[in-house]
């Protein structure tokens, strides 16, 4: 596990090399941040409003790119075909974030659960310089 260092101390926010589990990508807010420092501050702010650590997933740009490549390598021809077809349904969601990660931007996912509303989480993320915010529900991707 890697830790991001800010202000001369270690902050317990790690970058993962795998996508969140559970119902991912459903019922998540996905976003991009330019700086890991912004991701750390967003995570701390999300925790302050009651989000559990297990609901927040940070992927540094290099970890996101590696996870996408590993996922693509494991897929067979049929899996890639299904992925291509579903990219039309989710408006190319994965490609948007892959392109951002290839440009050195980092990805943050927040699972919506409990009393957390889309607006509340969106406001916290925006206040920490997040962009490309999307809410992913069962059959719908909404730009925030």
RAQUIWO-V20984 format. One record per pair of residues at least 24 apart in sequence whose C-alpha atoms are under 8 Angstrom apart, sorted by the first residue. I is the first residue (numbers start at 1). J is the second residue. D is the distance in Angstrom with one decimal. If there is no record, write none. Layout:
I/J/D
I/J/D
//
This chain:
4/36/7.4
4/37/7.8
4/40/7.6
6/37/6.8
11/40/7.5
13/40/6.4
13/43/7.5
13/58/7.6
14/58/6.7
15/57/7.6
15/58/5.1
15/59/4.7
15/60/5.6
15/63/7.1
16/57/7.3
16/58/6.3
16/59/5.3
16/60/7.5
16/63/6.6
17/59/6.8
17/63/4.8
17/64/6.4
17/66/7.0
17/67/5.5
18/63/7.9
18/64/7.7
18/67/5.7
19/67/7.3
20/57/6.6
25/136/6.5
25/137/7.8
26/136/5.2
26/137/4.8
26/138/5.4
27/111/6.0
27/112/5.5
27/113/8.0
27/135/7.1
27/136/5.5
27/137/4.8
27/138/7.0
28/109/6.3
28/110/5.4
28/111/4.4
28/112/5.6
28/135/5.9
28/136/5.5
28/137/7.1
29/109/5.7
29/110/5.2
29/111/6.5
29/112/7.3
29/118/7.5
29/121/7.9
29/122/7.8
29/133/6.7
29/134/5.5
29/135/4.5
29/136/6.3
30/107/7.2
30/108/5.9
30/109/4.6
30/110/6.6
30/132/7.7
30/133/5.6
30/134/5.3
30/135/6.5
30/136/7.6
31/107/5.8
31/108/5.4
31/109/6.6
31/125/8.0
31/130/6.1
31/131/5.8
31/132/5.3
31/133/4.4
31/134/6.5
32/97/7.4
32/100/7.3
32/105/6.4
32/106/5.6
32/107/4.7
32/108/6.2
32/130/5.5
32/131/5.2
32/132/5.9
32/133/7.1
33/105/5.9
33/106/5.3
33/107/6.4
33/108/7.5
33/129/6.3
33/130/4.8
33/131/6.4
34/104/7.3
34/105/4.7
34/106/6.2
34/129/7.7
34/130/7.7
35/105/6.9
35/106/7.0
36/60/7.2
36/106/6.8
38/128/5.7
38/129/6.7
39/106/7.7
39/108/7.1
39/128/7.4
41/128/6.8
42/124/6.8
42/125/5.9
42/128/5.5
45/124/6.8
46/121/7.3
46/124/6.7
51/116/7.7
55/109/8.0
55/110/5.6
55/111/4.9
55/112/7.4
55/113/8.0
56/108/7.3
56/109/5.8
56/110/4.6
56/111/6.5
57/108/5.7
57/109/5.0
57/110/6.4
58/106/7.6
58/107/5.9
58/108/4.6
58/109/6.4
59/106/6.0
59/107/5.1
59/108/6.3
60/101/7.8
60/105/7.4
60/106/4.7
60/107/6.4
61/100/7.9
61/101/4.4
61/102/6.7
61/103/7.9
61/104/5.3
61/105/5.4
61/106/4.6
61/107/6.9
62/101/7.0
62/102/7.7
62/104/7.5
64/98/7.3
64/101/6.6
64/106/7.8
64/107/7.4
65/98/6.4
65/101/6.4
65/102/6.8
68/98/7.7
90/140/7.3
90/141/6.2
91/141/7.5
//
